[in-house]
Amino acid sequence: MPNLDLPILVVDDAKFSSMVVGRTLRNAGYRDVRIANNAPTALKLIEERPVSVLIADWLMPEMDGLELSDKVRQQDEQNNHYTYVVLLTARESVEALSEAFDRGVDDFIYKSDMAKQLIPRIFAADRMADRQNTLLRANALLIENNRELESSNIIDLETGLCNSRYGRDRLTKMLRHAESRGGATAYVLCGIRNWQELKRKHPPTIMNELSVGIARRLSALIRPIDVLCRVGDNQFAIISYFPNSDHCTTTAFRRIFDGINHKALKTTAGYVSLEAGMVLCKADAQDGTPSVQDMERAAVQGLVDAYETRRFTETAPEISASV
């Protein structure tokens, strides 16, 4: 059954021709038919309310049917919409029609045979426009759902560890906990110094094995109360709270540093040795409460120093003025 509420716009500078097309459509039962006598007016009408089918004369002053098609396609891109474009033409050369198809025109109706062709072509246009717009809406919904899932995702899919989003949330809570209870918050950043060298040497499957292996080893080395996250391709963060600030030192995490650097990981390509750099960024509640950004900034800079010295270093955040 035809959709008699199909929104249609007829554009023709010849008022008699547009009147004939409009009357034919209305006689066939179509209720939503608008008429424009030039292309600029048509674009304004489409901007006000999109149409499913555009029927336009090829030859018009100011802007012809092909130029109008270009403009309509631009509007469609902005509105996530599809308009089925049909040109009315007396031109029947293969070259002309090929050019029109390249410009985004969907179909033609020859003026010499319009009385027979118009309504059957509108039936086809309705089906195609409905199918395309249904796909566009479904794709938009899928993209939105993916965005929502991504915004709420807290797991690194490759390793199964928590990701940076969860890490920032936990770090925020631990900083606030230390602020109210005293003690210190530790943000330990561990980076694999020779990661790029390993990527050049091994295929992605082996790098995946290494990522999973590092995650498992770190999980076995941290305390049960610590939080372990993967915050980058080759970076992992350990977030901890110490009731006694004096206990928050590199010594408390030395086993982790040694466990990564002194024992190779087994992969299907054999044993692979890692060169890890580590930095402890310590926030003592007595010195004020830094922001998560302060902690991350200090840790990243400290990791650069750790790479250069090849030592487990310690640093403290500079508390920003906004805190």
C-alpha positions in Angstrom: 0.0 0.0 0.0 1.3 3.4 -0.9 2.1 5.9 1.9 -0.3 8.7 1.1 1.3 10.9 3.8 4.6 10.7 2.0 6.2 14.2 2.1 6.8 15.4 -1.5 8.2 18.6 -2.8 7.8 19.6 -6.5 10.1 22.3 -7.9 9.6 23.8 -11.3 10.0 27.4 -12.5 7.1 26.8 -14.9 4.0 27.2 -12.8 1.9 25.2 -15.2 4.2 22.2 -15.1 4.4 22.2 -11.3 0.6 22.5 -11.1 0.2 19.5 -13.3 2.6 17.4 -11.3 1.0 18.5 -8.0 -2.5 17.8 -9.3 -1.5 14.3 -10.5 0.0 13.4 -7.1 -3.1 14.7 -5.2 -5.4 12.9 -7.5 -3.5 9.7 -6.7 -4.3 10.4 -3.0 -1.0 12.0 -1.8 -1.8 14.5 0.9 1.6 16.1 1.7 2.6 17.8 -1.5 4.3 21.2 -1.5 5.2 23.3 -4.5 8.2 25.6 -5.1 8.8 27.7 -8.2 12.6 28.0 -7.8 15.4 26.2 -6.1 16.2 28.7 -3.3 12.6 28.5 -2.2 12.8 24.7 -2.3 15.8 24.7 -0.1 14.1 26.9 2.5 11.1 24.6 2.5 13.3 21.5 3.0 15.2 23.2 5.8 11.9 23.9 7.5 10.7 20.4 7.1 12.6 17.6 5.3 10.8 15.7 2.5 11.1 12.1 1.4 10.8 12.7 -2.3 12.0 15.8 -4.3 10.7 16.2 -7.9 12.6 18.9 -9.7 12.9 20.2 -13.2 16.4 19.8 -14.5 16.5 23.2 -16.3 15.7 26.1 -14.0 17.2 29.6 -13.8 19.4 30.6 -10.9 20.0 27.0 -9.8 19.3 24.0 -12.0 18.2 20.5 -10.9 21.8 19.2 -10.5 22.9 22.1 -8.3 19.7 21.7 -6.2 20.6 18.0 -5.8 24.0 19.0 -4.5 22.5 21.4 -2.0 19.9 18.9 -0.8 22.6 16.2 -0.3 24.5 18.7 1.9 21.4 19.3 4.0 20.8 15.6 4.2 24.3 15.0 5.7 23.7 17.6 8.3 20.2 16.3 9.2 21.0 12.5 9.0 18.3 12.2 6.4 17.9 10.8 2.9 15.9 12.6 0.2 15.0 10.6 -3.0 15.7 13.0 -5.9 13.8 12.7 -9.1 14.5 15.0 -12.1 12.0 16.0 -14.7 13.9 16.1 -18.0 13.6 16.2 -21.8 17.3 15.2 -22.1 17.8 11.5 -22.9 21.5 11.3 -23.8 23.5 8.7 -21.9 26.2 11.3 -21.1 23.7 13.7 -19.5 22.1 10.9 -17.4 25.4 9.6 -16.3 26.5 13.0 -15.1 23.2 13.4 -13.2 23.6 10.0 -11.4 27.2 11.0 -10.5 25.8 14.2 -8.8 23.4 12.2 -6.6 20.2 12.1 -8.6 18.2 8.9 -7.9 15.8 8.7 -10.9 14.4 10.5 -14.0 11.0 11.1 -15.4 10.9 12.1 -19.1 8.5 14.9 -19.6 7.2 13.3 -22.8 5.9 10.4 -20.8 5.3 11.9 -17.4 1.6 10.9 -17.2 2.5 7.2 -17.3 5.8 7.3 -15.3 5.0 9.7 -12.4 3.0 7.6 -10.0 4.9 4.3 -10.5 8.2 6.1 -9.9 6.8 7.7 -6.7 5.8 4.2 -5.5 9.5 3.1 -5.9 10.8 6.3 -4.5 8.7 5.8 -1.3 10.1 2.4 -0.7 13.7 3.5 -1.3 13.4 6.6 0.8 11.8 4.7 3.7 14.4 2.0 3.6 17.3 4.5 3.6 15.9 6.6 6.4 15.2 3.6 8.4 18.8 2.5 8.1 20.0 6.0 8.9 17.9 6.1 12.1 19.0 2.6 13.1 22.7 3.6 12.6 22.3 6.8 14.6 20.7 4.8 17.4 23.5 2.3 17.3 26.1 5.0 17.4 24.4 6.6 20.4 24.2 3.3 22.2 27.9 2.7 21.6 28.6 6.1 23.0 26.6 5.4 26.1 28.4 2.1 26.5 31.7 3.7 26.0 31.0 6.5 28.5 30.0 3.9 31.2 32.7 1.3 30.4 35.3 0.8 33.1 37.1 -2.3 31.8 40.1 -2.5 29.5 38.9 -5.2 27.1 42.3 -6.5 26.2 43.5 -7.2 29.7 40.4 -7.3 31.8 41.8 -4.7 34.2 40.0 -1.5 35.1 40.6 1.3 32.7 41.7 5.0 33.1 38.1 6.2 33.6 37.7 3.9 36.6 41.2 4.8 37.8 40.4 8.5 37.9 37.2 7.8 39.8 39.0 5.7 42.4 41.8 8.1 42.7 39.3 10.9 43.4 37.7 8.9 46.1 41.0 8.0 47.8 42.2 11.6 47.8 39.0 12.6 49.5 39.3 9.7 51.9 42.8 10.8 52.8 41.6 14.4 53.2 39.0 13.4 55.8 41.0 10.6 57.5 44.6 11.7 57.1 47.3 9.5 55.7 48.5 9.5 52.1 47.4 8.5 48.7 49.8 6.7 46.3 49.5 6.8 42.6 52.2 4.5 41.1 52.6 4.7 37.4 54.4 1.8 35.7 55.5 2.1 32.1 57.2 -0.5 29.9 60.2 1.4 28.6 61.0 -0.9 25.7 57.4 -1.3 24.5 57.9 0.4 21.1 61.0 -1.8 20.5 59.0 -4.9 21.3 56.2 -3.8 18.9 58.6 -3.5 16.1 59.9 -7.0 16.8 56.7 -8.9 17.6 53.3 -9.2 15.9 50.1 -8.0 17.5 49.3 -11.4 18.9 52.4 -11.5 20.9 52.0 -7.9 22.1 48.5 -9.0 23.3 50.0 -11.9 25.2 52.5 -9.5 26.8 49.7 -7.1 27.8 47.7 -9.9 29.4 50.9 -11.3 31.0 51.8 -7.9 32.6 48.3 -7.5 33.9 48.4 -10.9 35.5 51.8 -10.4 37.1 50.9 -7.0 38.5 47.6 -8.4 39.8 49.6 -11.0 41.7 52.1 -8.5 43.1 49.8 -5.7 44.4 48.0 -5.8 47.8 44.4 -6.9 47.8 43.3 -3.4 48.8 45.1 -1.7 45.9 43.4 -0.8 42.7 45.2 -1.7 39.4 44.2 -0.1 36.1 45.6 0.0 32.6 45.8 3.7 31.7 47.6 3.5 28.4 49.0 1.1 25.8 52.1 0.4 27.8 51.2 2.1 31.2 49.6 0.7 34.3 48.6 2.5 37.4 48.3 1.3 41.0 46.2 3.4 43.4 46.6 2.9 47.1 45.8 4.5 50.5 48.1 4.5 53.5 46.7 5.4 56.9 50.2 6.2 58.0 51.9 8.5 55.5 55.4 7.3 56.5 54.6 3.9 55.1 53.9 5.3 51.6 57.3 4.9 50.1 58.9 3.2 47.1 59.9 0.4 49.4 56.2 -0.6 49.7 56.1 -1.2 46.0 59.6 -2.5 45.4 58.4 -6.0 44.8 56.3 -4.8 41.9 59.3 -3.1 40.3 61.5 -6.1 40.7 58.8 -8.5 39.6 58.4 -6.8 36.2 62.1 -6.1 35.5 63.8 -9.2 36.8 61.6 -12.0 35.5 60.8 -12.4 31.8 57.2 -13.2 30.6 56.5 -16.4 28.7 54.8 -16.1 25.3 54.3 -18.3 22.3 57.3 -16.6 20.8 59.4 -17.5 23.9 60.4 -15.6 27.0 60.3 -11.8 26.6 62.2 -9.4 29.0 60.6 -6.1 29.9 62.2 -2.9 31.0 59.8 -1.2 33.3 60.0 2.3 34.7 58.1 3.2 37.8 57.3 6.4 39.8 55.4 6.8 43.0 53.4 10.0 43.1 52.6 10.6 46.8 49.9 12.9 48.1 50.2 13.5 51.9 47.0 14.8 53.4 48.9 17.2 55.6 50.1 19.1 52.5 46.7 19.6 51.0 44.6 17.7 48.5 45.7 17.8 44.9 43.4 17.2 42.0 43.5 14.0 39.9 45.0 16.0 37.1 47.8 17.2 39.5 48.5 13.6 40.4 48.5 12.4 36.8 50.7 15.3 35.6 53.3 14.7 38.3 53.3 10.9 37.7 53.8 11.3 33.9 56.7 13.7 34.4 58.2 11.4 37.1 57.9 8.4 34.7 60.0 10.3 32.1 62.7 10.8 34.7 62.4 7.1 35.7 63.0 6.0 32.1 66.1 8.2 32.0 67.6 7.1 35.3 66.2 3.5 35.1 65.3 3.8 38.8 62.1 3.6 40.8 61.6 7.3 41.6 59.3 9.2 43.9 57.6 12.6 43.3 54.8 14.8 44.7 52.1 16.7 42.9 52.1 20.4 42.7 48.7 21.5 43.9 47.0 23.7 41.4 45.6 27.1 42.4 42.0 26.0 41.6 42.1 23.3 44.3 
